[in-house]
Amino acid sequence: MNFPQELKYTKDHEWVKIEGDIATIGITEFAQKELGDIVYVEVETVGETIEAGEVFGTVEAVKTVSDLFMPLSGEILEFNGELESSPELVNESPYESGWMVKVKIAETPTDLLDAAEYAELVGA
């Protein structure tokens, strides 16, 4: 399984790419494989400030719906509009074109995992 070294990870299976005060967030390769074929991604929190640990959206797979948890506090600036017509991008490219939101960071998180810690968490 692929866990890019430059990303940070959560125990809830989100990944975070931090560039300055902007974070790009998605779900990990492990998470999308566990969910199966993604058929819908819903994020109705654009423009809102969400605290770390709160739900910012949902991802729907053929068999289940799963909440998306905010890995850090901040304002959701953008939703990946490509996912509206092509939610399968989450399965095909979870770390590139399958990203979900961009967030203006309110507080730099200190509890994110590095790639090795996340791999150990999921037993990869």
C-alpha positions as CSV (number, residue, x, y, z in Angstrom):
1,M,0.0,0.0,0.0
2,N,1.1,3.5,-0.8
3,F,1.5,6.1,2.0
4,P,3.4,9.1,0.6
5,Q,6.2,10.3,2.9
6,E,5.4,14.0,2.4
7,L,1.8,13.7,3.8
8,K,0.5,13.4,7.3
9,Y,-2.2,11.0,8.4
10,T,-4.9,10.6,11.0
11,K,-6.2,7.6,12.9
12,D,-9.5,8.2,11.1
13,H,-7.7,7.5,7.8
14,E,-7.6,11.0,6.3
15,W,-4.4,12.4,4.8
16,V,-3.2,16.0,5.0
17,K,-0.8,17.9,2.7
18,I,0.3,21.1,4.4
19,E,1.6,23.9,2.2
20,G,2.0,27.1,4.1
21,D,-1.3,27.9,5.8
22,I,-3.3,25.7,3.4
23,A,-4.0,22.0,3.9
24,T,-5.3,19.7,1.3
25,I,-7.3,16.8,2.8
26,G,-8.5,13.4,1.4
27,I,-8.9,9.8,2.5
28,T,-6.0,7.3,2.4
29,E,-5.5,4.4,0.0
30,F,-6.3,2.1,2.9
31,A,-9.6,3.9,3.6
32,Q,-10.8,3.8,0.0
33,K,-9.9,0.1,-0.3
34,E,-11.8,-0.7,2.9
35,L,-14.9,1.3,1.7
36,G,-14.9,-0.2,-1.8
37,D,-16.2,1.6,-4.9
38,I,-16.9,5.3,-4.0
39,V,-20.2,6.5,-5.6
40,Y,-20.7,9.9,-4.0
41,V,-18.8,12.5,-1.9
42,E,-20.7,15.1,-0.1
43,V,-19.2,18.2,1.5
44,E,-21.6,21.0,2.3
45,T,-19.3,22.8,4.7
46,V,-17.4,25.1,2.2
47,G,-17.0,28.5,3.8
48,E,-17.4,27.1,7.3
49,T,-14.8,26.9,10.1
50,I,-14.6,23.4,11.4
51,E,-12.8,22.2,14.5
52,A,-10.4,19.3,14.5
53,G,-12.4,16.0,15.0
54,E,-15.7,17.4,13.7
55,V,-17.4,15.9,10.6
56,F,-16.9,17.9,7.5
57,G,-18.7,15.7,5.0
58,T,-19.5,12.1,4.0
59,V,-18.3,9.6,1.5
60,E,-20.7,7.0,0.1
61,A,-19.6,3.6,-1.2
62,V,-21.7,0.9,-2.7
63,K,-22.2,-0.8,0.7
64,T,-21.8,2.0,3.3
65,V,-21.7,5.7,4.1
66,S,-18.8,7.0,6.2
67,D,-18.3,10.4,7.9
68,L,-15.2,12.5,7.0
69,F,-13.5,13.9,10.1
70,M,-11.6,17.2,10.0
71,P,-7.9,16.4,10.9
72,L,-7.2,20.1,11.9
73,S,-9.1,23.3,12.7
74,G,-9.7,25.7,9.9
75,E,-12.0,27.2,7.3
76,I,-12.9,25.0,4.3
77,L,-12.0,27.0,1.3
78,E,-12.7,24.6,-1.5
79,F,-14.3,21.3,-2.4
80,N,-12.9,19.2,-5.2
81,G,-15.7,19.7,-7.8
82,E,-14.4,16.9,-10.0
83,L,-15.7,14.5,-7.4
84,E,-19.3,15.5,-8.1
85,S,-19.2,13.9,-11.5
86,S,-16.4,11.5,-10.9
87,P,-16.4,10.2,-7.3
88,E,-14.4,7.2,-8.5
89,L,-11.3,9.5,-8.5
90,V,-11.1,8.8,-4.8
91,N,-10.5,5.1,-5.6
92,E,-8.3,5.7,-8.6
93,S,-6.1,8.5,-7.3
94,P,-6.6,9.0,-3.5
95,Y,-3.6,11.3,-3.1
96,E,-3.7,13.3,-6.3
97,S,-7.0,13.9,-8.2
98,G,-9.1,12.3,-5.5
99,W,-8.4,15.0,-2.8
100,M,-11.6,16.3,-1.1
101,V,-11.1,19.8,0.4
102,K,-8.6,22.6,0.8
103,V,-8.6,24.3,4.2
104,K,-7.1,27.5,5.6
105,I,-5.4,26.2,8.8
106,A,-6.4,27.9,12.0
107,E,-4.1,25.9,14.2
108,T,-1.2,23.7,13.2
109,P,-2.0,20.2,14.3
110,T,0.4,18.3,16.5
111,D,-1.2,14.9,16.6
112,L,-0.9,13.8,13.0
113,L,1.0,10.6,12.1
114,D,3.8,10.3,9.6
115,A,3.7,7.7,6.9
116,A,5.6,5.0,9.0
117,E,3.3,5.5,12.0
118,Y,0.2,5.3,9.8
119,A,1.5,2.2,8.1
120,E,2.0,0.6,11.5
121,L,-1.5,1.7,12.6
122,V,-3.2,-0.1,9.6
123,G,-0.8,-3.1,9.7
124,A,0.7,-2.4,6.3
